[in-house]
Amino acid sequence: MSSPKVAAAKAAHKATPKTRHKVARAKVVARPTAKRVVRPAGAATDAALRLAADIEASLVDGRLDLLAPEALQALLAATCKAYATRIESGHMMAALAQRTTVTPTEVMITASGLLRAANLAVFELGMWQSWTGR
Protein backbone atom coordinates (compact mmCIF):
# COMPACT_ATOMS: atom_id res chain seq x y z
CA MET A 1 0.00 0.00 0.00
CA SER A 2 1.45 3.36 -0.95
CA SER A 3 1.29 6.63 0.89
CA PRO A 4 -1.41 9.22 0.06
CA LYS A 5 1.23 11.45 -1.61
CA VAL A 6 2.45 8.63 -3.87
CA ALA A 7 -1.13 7.62 -4.72
CA ALA A 8 -2.03 11.23 -5.59
CA ALA A 9 1.11 11.59 -7.74
CA LYS A 10 0.28 8.38 -9.61
CA ALA A 11 -3.30 9.53 -10.15
CA ALA A 12 -2.11 12.91 -11.43
CA HIS A 13 0.36 11.25 -13.79
CA LYS A 14 -2.30 8.87 -15.17
CA ALA A 15 -4.88 11.61 -15.57
CA THR A 16 -5.54 13.15 -18.93
CA PRO A 17 -4.62 16.82 -19.42
CA LYS A 18 -8.31 17.64 -19.13
CA THR A 19 -8.67 16.05 -15.66
CA ARG A 20 -5.22 16.81 -14.17
CA HIS A 21 -6.39 20.04 -12.57
CA LYS A 22 -9.18 18.14 -10.76
CA VAL A 23 -6.70 15.61 -9.32
CA ALA A 24 -4.31 18.36 -8.23
CA ARG A 25 -7.18 20.28 -6.59
CA ALA A 26 -8.37 17.11 -4.82
CA LYS A 27 -4.85 16.55 -3.51
CA VAL A 28 -4.77 20.03 -1.99
CA VAL A 29 -8.20 19.59 -0.38
CA ALA A 30 -7.25 16.16 1.03
CA ARG A 31 -4.10 17.50 2.69
CA PRO A 32 -4.37 17.22 6.48
CA THR A 33 -4.57 20.48 8.32
CA ALA A 34 -2.43 21.35 11.32
CA LYS A 35 -4.04 20.44 14.61
CA ARG A 36 -4.80 23.36 16.85
CA VAL A 37 -5.40 23.17 20.54
CA VAL A 38 -9.02 23.80 21.38
CA ARG A 39 -9.82 24.68 24.93
CA PRO A 40 -13.37 23.48 25.42
CA ALA A 41 -15.51 25.69 27.56
CA GLY A 42 -18.85 24.68 28.84
CA ALA A 43 -20.79 22.92 31.48
CA ALA A 44 -18.63 19.78 31.65
CA THR A 45 -15.37 21.72 31.91
CA ASP A 46 -16.79 24.05 34.54
CA ALA A 47 -18.22 21.13 36.53
CA ALA A 48 -14.90 19.25 36.38
CA LEU A 49 -12.98 22.28 37.60
CA ARG A 50 -15.47 22.82 40.46
CA LEU A 51 -15.28 19.13 41.42
CA ALA A 52 -11.47 19.23 41.40
CA ALA A 53 -11.54 22.29 43.69
CA ASP A 54 -14.07 20.60 46.00
CA ILE A 55 -11.91 17.47 46.23
CA GLU A 56 -8.79 19.53 47.00
CA ALA A 57 -10.63 21.51 49.68
CA SER A 58 -12.01 18.37 51.34
CA LEU A 59 -8.54 16.82 51.46
CA VAL A 60 -7.14 19.97 53.06
CA ASP A 61 -9.92 19.70 55.66
CA GLY A 62 -9.00 16.04 56.25
CA ARG A 63 -12.32 14.80 54.86
CA LEU A 64 -11.90 11.65 52.79
CA ASP A 65 -15.62 11.03 52.39
CA LEU A 66 -16.45 13.66 49.76
CA LEU A 67 -16.72 10.93 47.11
CA ALA A 68 -17.89 7.37 47.61
CA PRO A 69 -15.29 4.80 46.49
CA GLU A 70 -17.37 3.83 43.44
CA ALA A 71 -17.69 7.49 42.42
CA LEU A 72 -13.92 7.99 42.74
CA GLN A 73 -13.32 4.83 40.67
CA ALA A 74 -15.75 5.98 37.97
CA LEU A 75 -14.12 9.41 37.86
CA LEU A 76 -10.61 7.95 37.66
CA ALA A 77 -11.68 5.55 34.88
CA ALA A 78 -13.33 8.32 32.86
CA THR A 79 -10.37 10.68 33.16
CA CYS A 80 -7.98 7.85 32.30
CA LYS A 81 -9.98 7.08 29.13
CA ALA A 82 -10.31 10.76 28.19
CA TYR A 83 -6.58 11.38 28.60
CA ALA A 84 -5.57 8.24 26.65
CA THR A 85 -8.01 9.01 23.85
CA ARG A 86 -6.68 12.56 23.54
CA ILE A 87 -3.05 11.36 23.43
CA GLU A 88 -3.81 8.61 20.90
CA SER A 89 -5.57 11.10 18.64
CA GLY A 90 -2.42 13.22 18.47
CA HIS A 91 -3.23 15.95 20.99
CA MET A 92 -0.08 15.81 23.08
CA MET A 93 -0.46 17.22 26.55
CA ALA A 94 1.01 16.64 29.98
CA ALA A 95 -1.02 14.42 32.29
CA LEU A 96 -0.70 17.02 35.04
CA ALA A 97 -0.23 20.78 34.90
CA GLN A 98 3.35 21.93 35.28
CA ARG A 99 2.62 23.63 38.59
CA THR A 100 0.60 21.08 40.49
CA THR A 101 0.08 20.20 44.11
CA VAL A 102 0.34 16.47 43.35
CA THR A 103 3.43 14.96 44.97
CA PRO A 104 5.67 12.33 43.36
CA THR A 105 4.48 9.87 46.03
CA GLU A 106 0.84 10.51 45.11
CA VAL A 107 1.67 9.96 41.43
CA MET A 108 3.40 6.65 42.22
CA ILE A 109 0.55 5.45 44.45
CA THR A 110 -1.98 6.26 41.72
CA ALA A 111 0.14 4.73 38.95
CA SER A 112 0.61 1.57 41.05
CA GLY A 113 -3.13 1.35 41.67
CA LEU A 114 -3.90 1.78 37.96
CA LEU A 115 -1.36 -0.89 37.00
CA ARG A 116 -2.74 -3.27 39.63
CA ALA A 117 -6.33 -2.64 38.49
CA ALA A 118 -5.37 -3.48 34.89
CA ASN A 119 -3.34 -6.51 36.03
CA LEU A 120 -0.10 -5.03 34.66
CA ALA A 121 3.42 -5.02 36.08
CA VAL A 122 5.93 -2.19 36.02
CA PHE A 123 8.05 -4.34 33.68
CA GLU A 124 5.21 -4.39 31.14
CA LEU A 125 4.89 -0.62 31.38
CA GLY A 126 8.62 -0.25 30.75
CA MET A 127 8.45 -2.56 27.72
CA TRP A 128 5.43 -0.71 26.31
CA GLN A 129 7.19 2.63 26.78
CA SER A 130 10.30 1.37 24.98
CA TRP A 131 8.20 0.02 22.06
CA THR A 132 6.00 3.07 21.65
CA GLY A 133 8.35 5.83 22.75
CA ARG A 134 5.71 7.20 25.12
Backbone bond lengths (Angstrom), bond angles and torsions (degrees), N, CA, C in turn:
res aa  C-N    CA-C-N  psi(-1)  N-CA   C-N-CA  omega(-1)  CA-C   N-CA-C  phi
1 M - - - 1.451 - - 1.521 107.81 -
2 S 1.305 117.58 132.80 1.450 121.19 -177.71 1.524 110.77 -95.86
3 S 1.322 113.58 165.08 1.459 118.54 -179.89 1.521 110.38 -72.53
4 P 1.340 118.39 162.57 1.466 121.02 178.57 1.527 112.23 -59.13
5 K 1.356 117.93 -35.81 1.459 120.38 179.65 1.524 111.25 -65.63
6 V 1.351 116.60 -43.86 1.459 120.71 179.60 1.522 109.97 -65.43
7 A 1.325 117.00 -42.80 1.471 120.92 179.42 1.525 110.85 -61.79
8 A 1.336 117.16 -41.89 1.464 120.71 179.42 1.523 110.68 -66.56
9 A 1.346 117.12 -39.49 1.462 120.53 179.02 1.520 110.52 -64.83
10 K 1.338 116.94 -41.87 1.470 120.17 177.91 1.520 110.69 -63.41
11 A 1.326 117.17 -42.28 1.460 121.02 179.98 1.522 110.42 -64.47
12 A 1.326 117.08 -40.08 1.463 120.59 179.32 1.517 110.82 -66.68
13 H 1.333 116.64 -38.02 1.461 120.62 -179.95 1.523 111.18 -67.97
14 K 1.336 117.00 -39.03 1.463 122.15 -179.18 1.521 112.26 -75.79
15 A 1.299 117.41 -21.39 1.469 120.67 -175.07 1.528 110.67 -68.67
16 T 1.289 114.71 150.67 1.458 120.17 175.96 1.527 108.34 -75.28
17 P 1.350 117.28 160.76 1.465 118.26 179.95 1.525 112.60 -55.93
18 K 1.324 116.70 -30.19 1.455 121.03 -178.98 1.531 112.57 -68.82
19 T 1.346 117.10 -32.62 1.464 120.78 -175.24 1.519 113.44 -104.49
20 R 1.347 118.33 -3.56 1.476 120.31 -178.42 1.518 112.43 -59.14
21 H 1.309 118.27 -40.35 1.459 119.99 -178.65 1.522 111.61 -63.81
22 K 1.338 118.02 -31.36 1.466 121.13 178.19 1.524 110.45 -68.66
23 V 1.347 116.64 -41.36 1.461 120.53 -179.86 1.524 109.73 -66.08
24 A 1.347 116.13 -44.37 1.462 119.65 179.77 1.523 110.75 -62.13
25 R 1.343 117.43 -41.23 1.459 120.89 178.68 1.524 110.62 -64.96
26 A 1.335 117.17 -40.36 1.464 120.56 179.34 1.523 110.52 -64.08
27 K 1.341 116.23 -36.18 1.453 119.51 179.35 1.524 110.62 -64.06
28 V 1.311 117.20 -41.08 1.465 121.20 179.86 1.521 110.29 -65.69
29 V 1.326 117.36 -42.53 1.462 121.66 -179.29 1.525 110.54 -65.98
30 A 1.348 117.57 -36.50 1.457 121.33 -176.04 1.524 112.73 -78.45
31 R 1.326 118.01 -8.73 1.455 121.16 -178.19 1.525 109.47 -64.20
32 P 1.351 116.84 131.54 1.470 118.28 179.90 1.518 111.03 -66.85
33 T 1.304 114.78 143.80 1.453 120.16 179.36 1.524 109.34 -91.28
34 A 1.301 116.63 157.22 1.461 121.19 178.32 1.525 109.13 -66.83
35 K 1.320 115.10 139.46 1.464 119.40 179.74 1.514 108.96 -79.42
36 R 1.310 115.80 134.16 1.453 119.10 176.25 1.518 108.20 -114.60
37 V 1.284 114.49 149.53 1.464 120.22 -178.84 1.517 108.42 -78.09
38 V 1.311 115.37 123.78 1.460 120.73 178.00 1.515 107.50 -109.36
39 R 1.273 116.38 125.51 1.454 121.37 178.34 1.522 107.87 -97.56
40 P 1.343 116.05 98.82 1.454 118.47 -177.52 1.522 112.07 -66.16
41 A 1.278 114.73 133.32 1.460 120.56 175.00 1.515 106.95 -117.52
42 G 1.266 115.80 145.82 1.449 118.37 178.95 1.503 111.63 155.04
43 A 1.303 113.62 -169.88 1.455 120.19 -173.78 1.521 112.79 -62.35
44 A 1.338 117.84 -43.03 1.468 120.31 -177.82 1.520 111.08 -66.35
45 T 1.323 117.46 -43.26 1.466 120.81 178.88 1.521 110.39 -63.84
46 D 1.314 116.86 -46.22 1.462 120.69 179.27 1.533 111.26 -61.64
47 A 1.327 116.76 -43.14 1.468 120.80 179.59 1.528 110.89 -64.53
48 A 1.325 117.44 -40.24 1.471 121.05 179.43 1.527 110.72 -64.71
49 L 1.319 116.52 -42.60 1.461 119.94 178.91 1.532 111.59 -65.24
50 R 1.340 116.55 -39.87 1.476 119.95 177.10 1.527 110.77 -65.02
51 L 1.346 116.49 -42.73 1.463 120.23 179.59 1.525 110.61 -63.25
52 A 1.330 117.14 -42.71 1.465 120.50 178.10 1.530 110.60 -59.65
53 A 1.326 116.77 -43.01 1.472 120.71 178.74 1.527 110.80 -65.37
54 D 1.327 117.38 -40.44 1.463 121.09 178.55 1.531 111.12 -63.33
55 I 1.329 116.51 -42.05 1.470 120.84 179.43 1.522 109.77 -63.54
56 E 1.337 116.62 -47.23 1.473 120.83 178.54 1.529 110.69 -57.68
57 A 1.318 116.79 -45.91 1.468 120.66 -178.48 1.524 111.25 -63.86
58 S 1.325 117.47 -40.90 1.467 119.53 -179.75 1.525 111.27 -66.87
59 L 1.331 117.24 -34.97 1.465 119.70 177.60 1.523 111.25 -68.20
60 V 1.339 116.74 -38.30 1.462 120.64 176.74 1.528 110.00 -62.07
61 D 1.336 116.17 -37.43 1.465 121.44 179.01 1.528 112.55 -78.10
62 G 1.350 117.10 -4.35 1.457 120.52 -179.76 1.514 113.56 81.75
63 R 1.325 117.39 10.61 1.471 121.47 179.61 1.524 109.46 -91.24
64 L 1.312 116.20 117.89 1.460 121.22 179.32 1.526 112.25 -99.08
65 D 1.331 115.61 -1.83 1.464 120.13 -172.57 1.533 114.00 -99.65
66 L 1.328 118.25 15.85 1.464 119.36 179.87 1.529 110.53 -61.12
67 L 1.326 116.19 -41.71 1.465 120.87 178.76 1.519 109.94 -117.35
68 A 1.317 116.31 137.72 1.460 120.77 173.16 1.533 107.57 -68.04
69 P 1.337 117.68 151.83 1.466 119.73 -179.33 1.533 113.70 -51.91
70 E 1.339 116.48 -41.06 1.480 118.02 -178.80 1.532 111.44 -69.01
71 A 1.311 118.11 -30.06 1.465 121.28 176.37 1.529 110.35 -70.40
72 L 1.332 116.71 -42.00 1.460 121.22 177.43 1.532 110.54 -63.01
73 Q 1.339 116.96 -41.99 1.463 120.81 178.18 1.527 111.22 -63.77
74 A 1.321 117.27 -42.94 1.464 120.76 179.19 1.528 110.90 -64.01
75 L 1.317 116.53 -40.65 1.461 121.40 179.19 1.522 111.14 -66.18
76 L 1.325 116.85 -43.71 1.461 121.08 178.76 1.527 110.92 -64.37
77 A 1.329 117.22 -40.92 1.473 120.99 178.20 1.523 111.26 -64.30
78 A 1.317 117.06 -43.46 1.467 120.23 -178.77 1.523 111.64 -66.76
79 T 1.330 117.41 -41.90 1.462 119.45 179.23 1.523 111.20 -69.61
80 C 1.317 116.86 -34.21 1.467 121.11 176.53 1.534 109.71 -62.76
81 K 1.335 116.88 -46.73 1.467 121.16 178.60 1.523 111.66 -64.56
82 A 1.321 117.51 -42.54 1.466 121.30 -178.99 1.522 110.88 -63.90
83 Y 1.331 116.77 -43.06 1.463 120.54 179.47 1.531 110.58 -65.00
84 A 1.334 117.12 -48.01 1.466 120.93 -178.73 1.522 111.42 -62.02
85 T 1.321 117.26 -41.65 1.457 121.21 179.46 1.525 110.55 -63.26
86 R 1.313 117.10 -41.37 1.459 121.01 179.63 1.531 110.83 -64.73
87 I 1.329 117.32 -43.52 1.467 121.39 179.48 1.523 110.42 -65.25
88 E 1.332 117.16 -45.37 1.467 120.52 -178.94 1.520 112.66 -66.45
89 S 1.322 118.08 -23.22 1.461 120.11 178.28 1.529 112.13 -87.90
90 G 1.338 116.71 4.06 1.451 120.20 174.66 1.506 116.21 97.28
91 H 1.311 118.35 2.85 1.465 121.66 178.79 1.524 108.38 -92.03
92 M 1.319 116.29 86.16 1.457 120.29 -177.50 1.527 110.41 -69.78
93 M 1.295 114.43 133.29 1.463 121.14 178.76 1.514 108.02 -157.67
94 A 1.311 116.63 154.57 1.458 121.10 176.71 1.531 108.72 -73.91
95 A 1.321 115.42 147.22 1.467 119.68 179.30 1.525 111.23 -67.70
96 L 1.314 116.71 -31.13 1.458 122.27 178.36 1.525 108.23 -128.75
97 A 1.313 115.81 152.31 1.465 120.38 176.24 1.518 108.96 -62.86
98 Q 1.323 116.08 153.54 1.456 120.22 -177.60 1.526 111.98 -59.97
99 R 1.304 116.50 -42.63 1.468 120.72 177.22 1.526 107.30 -102.81
100 T 1.312 115.38 97.46 1.451 120.03 -177.08 1.521 110.00 -127.67
101 T 1.292 115.46 159.26 1.464 120.31 178.19 1.526 111.22 -91.82
102 V 1.324 117.39 -0.73 1.464 121.14 -179.79 1.523 108.92 -74.62
103 T 1.337 116.15 128.61 1.461 120.66 -179.17 1.529 110.88 -86.24
104 P 1.323 118.01 159.31 1.465 120.17 175.17 1.534 112.26 -56.61
105 T 1.325 117.09 -36.80 1.468 120.09 178.12 1.525 110.87 -63.21
106 E 1.334 116.95 -42.97 1.468 120.24 178.43 1.524 111.20 -63.64
107 V 1.315 117.03 -38.00 1.473 120.70 177.13 1.525 109.94 -63.01
108 M 1.342 117.05 -45.62 1.464 120.20 -178.62 1.532 111.73 -66.63
109 I 1.313 117.65 -38.98 1.469 120.57 178.13 1.532 109.49 -62.66
110 T 1.341 116.41 -45.04 1.463 120.29 -179.77 1.524 111.15 -66.44
111 A 1.331 116.94 -44.80 1.465 120.49 179.16 1.531 110.38 -61.30
112 S 1.332 117.11 -41.77 1.467 120.59 177.97 1.521 111.08 -62.75
113 G 1.328 116.64 -41.93 1.466 120.20 178.63 1.515 111.99 -64.93
114 L 1.335 117.09 -39.85 1.471 120.28 177.96 1.528 110.94 -65.81
115 L 1.324 117.21 -43.44 1.466 120.40 178.24 1.531 110.92 -61.98
116 R 1.331 115.90 -44.08 1.466 120.43 179.59 1.530 110.65 -63.10
117 A 1.332 117.17 -41.53 1.466 120.94 -179.02 1.529 111.51 -64.74
118 A 1.335 116.77 -31.73 1.467 120.90 179.91 1.528 111.68 -93.30
119 N 1.334 116.96 5.47 1.457 122.98 -179.68 1.535 111.25 58.44
120 L 1.331 115.67 45.66 1.461 122.34 178.78 1.519 109.76 -117.57
121 A 1.336 115.80 152.60 1.454 121.61 176.27 1.526 109.26 -106.45
122 V 1.315 115.97 161.11 1.458 120.53 178.92 1.527 110.00 -60.32
123 F 1.318 117.40 -34.90 1.467 121.57 177.39 1.528 110.60 -57.93
124 E 1.324 116.76 -44.38 1.469 120.53 179.45 1.519 111.42 -64.35
125 L 1.320 117.20 -37.41 1.458 120.88 175.86 1.520 110.25 -62.88
126 G 1.323 116.80 -44.69 1.461 121.06 178.44 1.520 111.91 -61.29
127 M 1.319 117.34 -42.62 1.474 120.90 178.32 1.521 110.09 -64.50
128 W 1.314 117.92 -44.69 1.465 121.19 -179.99 1.523 110.31 -61.68
129 Q 1.333 117.05 -42.02 1.458 120.40 179.36 1.532 111.18 -63.92
130 S 1.321 117.30 -38.58 1.464 119.44 179.66 1.532 111.20 -70.68
131 W 1.318 117.94 -32.33 1.482 121.08 179.08 1.519 111.90 -74.88
132 T 1.330 116.47 -39.62 1.462 119.98 -173.53 1.521 113.44 -96.93
133 G 1.314 117.31 -17.79 1.455 120.65 -176.64 1.512 113.33 76.07
134 R 1.320 117.96 14.58 1.466 121.50 179.88 1.502 110.98 -97.09
